[in-house]
Amino acid sequence: MDTSTITETMKAKGLRITPQRFSVYANLLGRYDHPTVDQIWGDLNQEFSMSSKATVYSTLTALKEVGLVREVLLEDGISRFDANVQEHHHFFCLQCKAIEDLAWEVFRPPLVNLLRAGLKVTAYESTIYGLCDRCNLDSSEQ
């Protein structure tokens, strides 16, 4: 996404554009690894100190609240963030911790009619845990 598109997208969601918000969102749009706050903060501060971890976290919270990013919880106590807000699932490699998006169509919808009465499903997603092709190859060579 180019600079003007990022700005227009954020304005359309009612966000005030700040250099930190712009940088955090642009960083996420250019990644597919579902980074943590620490990883984003490290990226933004590589060349010069631009923002604090607290600022990155509050920016991610604001972006999440307006639907521009989503929080992904694949490991206990570790929040990761994803700018792909389209419905999709995840594959998580237990060895190298790589995360891969999986198309929504990979899984059939859950049979919500089999849930007990009174439960109302508003959303769902699936995470598959295992070894990625690289780690699987490495483990088979040993």
C-alpha positions as CSV (number, residue, x, y, z in Angstrom):
1,M,0.0,0.0,0.0
2,D,1.4,3.4,-0.9
3,T,1.6,6.4,1.5
4,S,-1.6,8.1,0.3
5,T,-3.6,4.9,0.5
6,I,-2.4,4.2,4.0
7,T,-3.3,7.8,5.1
8,E,-6.7,7.6,3.4
9,T,-7.5,4.2,5.0
10,M,-6.6,5.5,8.4
11,K,-8.7,8.7,8.0
12,A,-11.6,6.6,6.7
13,K,-11.6,4.8,10.0
14,G,-11.6,8.0,11.9
15,L,-8.0,7.8,13.2
16,R,-5.9,10.9,13.6
17,I,-2.7,10.4,11.6
18,T,0.4,10.6,13.7
19,P,3.9,9.6,12.5
20,Q,3.9,6.7,15.0
21,R,0.5,5.4,13.9
22,F,1.5,5.7,10.2
23,S,4.8,3.9,10.8
24,V,3.3,1.1,12.9
25,Y,0.5,0.5,10.3
26,A,2.9,0.7,7.3
27,N,5.3,-1.7,9.1
28,L,2.5,-4.3,9.6
29,L,1.2,-3.9,6.0
30,G,4.7,-4.9,4.8
31,R,5.0,-8.0,6.9
32,Y,3.5,-11.5,6.9
33,D,5.2,-12.9,10.0
34,H,2.6,-11.7,12.6
35,P,5.1,-9.7,14.7
36,T,5.0,-8.9,18.4
37,V,5.0,-5.4,19.9
38,D,8.8,-5.9,20.5
39,Q,9.5,-6.8,16.9
40,I,7.6,-3.8,15.6
41,W,9.2,-1.5,18.1
42,G,12.6,-2.8,17.1
43,D,11.9,-2.2,13.4
44,L,10.8,1.3,14.0
45,N,13.7,2.2,16.1
46,Q,16.5,0.6,14.0
47,E,18.0,3.8,12.7
48,F,16.8,6.3,15.4
49,S,14.6,6.3,18.4
50,M,11.1,7.0,17.0
51,S,8.7,5.7,19.7
52,S,8.4,3.8,22.9
53,K,7.0,0.3,23.3
54,A,4.0,1.9,25.1
55,T,3.3,4.0,22.1
56,V,3.6,1.0,19.7
57,Y,1.2,-0.9,21.9
58,S,-1.3,1.9,22.2
59,T,-1.1,2.4,18.5
60,L,-1.8,-1.3,17.8
61,T,-4.8,-1.1,20.2
62,A,-6.2,1.9,18.3
63,L,-5.7,0.2,15.0
64,K,-7.3,-3.0,16.3
65,E,-10.3,-1.1,17.7
66,V,-11.1,0.4,14.3
67,G,-10.6,-3.0,12.5
68,L,-7.3,-2.3,10.6
69,V,-5.3,-5.0,12.4
70,R,-6.1,-8.0,14.4
71,E,-4.5,-9.6,17.4
72,V,-3.4,-13.2,17.0
73,L,-2.9,-15.3,20.1
74,L,-1.0,-18.5,19.1
75,E,1.2,-19.0,22.1
76,D,0.5,-18.4,25.8
77,G,1.1,-14.8,26.8
78,I,2.4,-13.6,23.4
79,S,0.3,-11.2,21.3
80,R,1.1,-11.0,17.6
81,F,-0.5,-8.6,15.2
82,D,-1.7,-9.0,11.6
83,A,-2.8,-6.4,9.1
84,N,-4.6,-9.1,7.1
85,V,-8.1,-8.6,8.6
86,Q,-9.8,-10.8,6.1
87,E,-11.2,-14.0,7.5
88,H,-8.4,-16.6,7.5
89,H,-6.9,-19.3,9.7
90,H,-3.2,-19.9,10.8
91,F,-0.6,-22.6,10.7
92,F,1.9,-22.3,13.6
93,C,5.3,-24.1,13.5
94,L,6.1,-25.5,16.9
95,Q,9.8,-25.6,16.2
96,C,10.8,-22.3,14.4
97,K,7.6,-20.4,15.4
98,A,6.8,-19.4,11.8
99,I,3.2,-18.5,11.2
100,E,1.5,-18.9,7.9
101,D,-2.0,-17.6,6.8
102,L,-4.3,-20.3,5.6
103,A,-7.2,-19.6,3.3
104,W,-10.6,-19.4,4.9
105,E,-11.9,-22.1,2.6
106,V,-9.4,-24.7,3.9
107,F,-11.9,-25.7,6.7
108,R,-15.5,-26.4,6.6
109,P,-17.6,-24.2,8.9
110,P,-18.1,-25.7,12.3
111,L,-21.4,-27.3,12.9
112,V,-22.8,-24.6,15.1
113,N,-26.2,-26.3,15.2
114,L,-24.6,-29.1,17.3
115,L,-23.6,-26.6,20.1
116,R,-25.8,-26.6,23.1
117,A,-28.8,-24.4,23.1
118,G,-28.2,-20.8,24.2
119,L,-24.7,-20.4,22.6
120,K,-24.5,-17.9,19.9
121,V,-21.4,-18.0,17.6
122,T,-20.2,-14.6,16.5
123,A,-16.8,-15.6,15.1
124,Y,-14.3,-18.4,14.9
125,E,-10.9,-19.2,13.5
126,S,-8.8,-22.3,13.5
127,T,-5.1,-22.7,14.2
128,I,-3.2,-25.7,13.1
129,Y,0.0,-26.6,15.1
130,G,2.8,-28.7,13.6
131,L,6.1,-28.5,11.7
132,C,6.5,-26.3,8.7
133,D,8.1,-27.8,5.6
134,R,11.6,-26.5,6.5
135,C,11.5,-27.9,10.1
136,N,9.9,-31.1,9.0
137,L,12.7,-31.6,6.4
138,D,15.3,-30.8,9.1
139,S,13.8,-33.3,11.5
140,S,13.6,-36.1,8.9
141,E,17.3,-35.7,8.1
142,Q,18.4,-36.3,11.7
